[in-house]
């Protein structure tokens, strides 16, 4: 694996943990460093850091607050 790619992964604890838990990515990144983008997408999907996940969480929070306020009436 390229040195700068290793540094990027080690600097981000979530990426590093994802790499340790899914060791098949080590082989894929060794063979082709351009798989880094796919690796980051898989990591974001696992840890729910995608934009759609954040929007869904925000909508759930708004729904919870609305329900709470309606119950207080």
N, C-alpha and C positions, 0 to 999 in steps of 0.2 A: 504494500500500500504506500502511496506517496506520502512524504513527510508532512507536507502542508495539509493534506487530507486528515492525517492522524492528529495533527494539532487542532484542527477544526472540531473533530469529534471529541477529543479529550477536554476541550474548553467548555463544552456543553454537557452537563451531567446527564440530561435526559437522553441525548444521543449516545453517550457512552454506555449507559445502562441498557438501552435498546440494542446496542451492538453486542453487549455481553449476553443478553437474553436470547438473541437471535443470531447465533454465530454463523449462519449461512451467509449473512451479509459480508463477513470478513472475506470469504472466498470471492463473492461477487465484486467487491470493491478492489480486491487485489487484481482480479482479471481485467476489470474495466473501471477506472476511477470516475467515468461519466455516469455510473450508476448512483452517484452521490445524491442526485436530485430525487431519484426513486426512493433511496434510503430515507431522506428527510421527509418525504411524503408519507412513507409507512410509519415513521416515528410520530409525525403529527397526528396521523389517524389513530394510532394506539393511545396517545396521551391526550386526545381530543383537543388539539390546538389549531384545528382548521377553522377558517372563518365561519363556516356553516355551524360547526359545533358551538362556537362562541355566541352566535346569533340565537341558536336554539336554547342555550342556557339562559340568555338574557330574556327571551320570551317566557321561559318557564318561571323565572324570577318575577316578571311583571304579572303573570297569571297568579302566582302565589300571593303577591301583594294585593292584587285586585280581589281575590277570594277572601283574604283576611279583612280587608276594608269593608267588603259587603257583609261579612259576618258581624262586624262591629256595629252596623246600623241598627 
